[in-house]
């Protein structure tokens, strides 16, 4: 999996600014769409990785691992 990089975020922001100011070409729109999809995928994976290490502790001190909804 690709690590979320500053370059990726920088490019996403550049395209967003250009879109607001002057518009994007069809190629740039496709690039923007792909970069956003990649960012969302990496963000979700990060949340899932975090949730894998989360436990709920009951009042009696017992721990229960959070399970993913199906």
Residue pairs with C-beta under 8 A, 6 or more apart in sequence:
1 42
1 45
2 8
2 38
2 42
3 42
4 39
4 42
4 43
4 46
8 35
8 38
8 39
9 39
11 31
11 35
12 32
12 35
12 36
12 39
15 24
15 28
15 31
15 32
15 35
16 32
18 24
18 28
19 28
19 32
24 32
48 68
51 66
51 68
54 65
54 66
55 63
55 64
55 65
55 66
56 63
56 64
56 66
57 63
57 64
58 64
